[in-house]
Amino acid sequence: MSIWKRVGSIIKGSKPQPEAKPSNPFEDTQVGDIVNVDLEEYVVSGKTVYFDRGFPPHRFAYYLQNGKHISCLLVEKGRIYECFLCEFVEGSLDDPNDVPTRLDIGAESLFELEHHRSDTVRTEGNTDFRGNDQVLFWRYIGTGDRYFFLQWQDGKYVAMEGAPTPGSQIQFLKGSK
């Protein structure tokens, strides 16, 4: 080995290694991890990642299981992370073109359409959707700081009702692997 190769390998070896990207629990939580919301512990049984092709993800849905009960933690990425703890609502619609701009689900619950979009999803674990396919998504805002989310993929609707939850009240713990 020539002296120049030795010097080159010493210089290459002394370079500092790039720092590992810090983990963001709002985006990096996986199936099997533990999520603590308002002092209630859940196991992540499914994860749906929403994105536009060619862009980073902007919404994450974590299916949370506590015993037989399944809830959903919806995390929307913007300037800050908006988090919503949601319960699934039963109901049906026949056509995504029939989705109203105003929802009246009784018991003085009135919701107005805030926005509507189409996303591609990537799924892990037990979720309601197929991965790598389009999902239509509607977000409604209601009285009393309540939100209603409606999603559609190939004839299947998933409806959720929930309230904002501060990110500071959510703890993410890695599950054992």
Secondary structure, DSSP 8 states (H G I E B T S, - for coil): --HHHHHHHHHHHHS---------HHHH--TT-EEEETTEEEEEEEEEEEE-TTS---EEEEEEEETTEEEEEEEEESSSEEEEEEEEE----S-GGG--SEEE-STT-EEEEEEEEEEEEEEEES-SS-SSEEEEEEEEEEGGG-EEEEEEETTEEEEEEEEE--GGGEEEE----
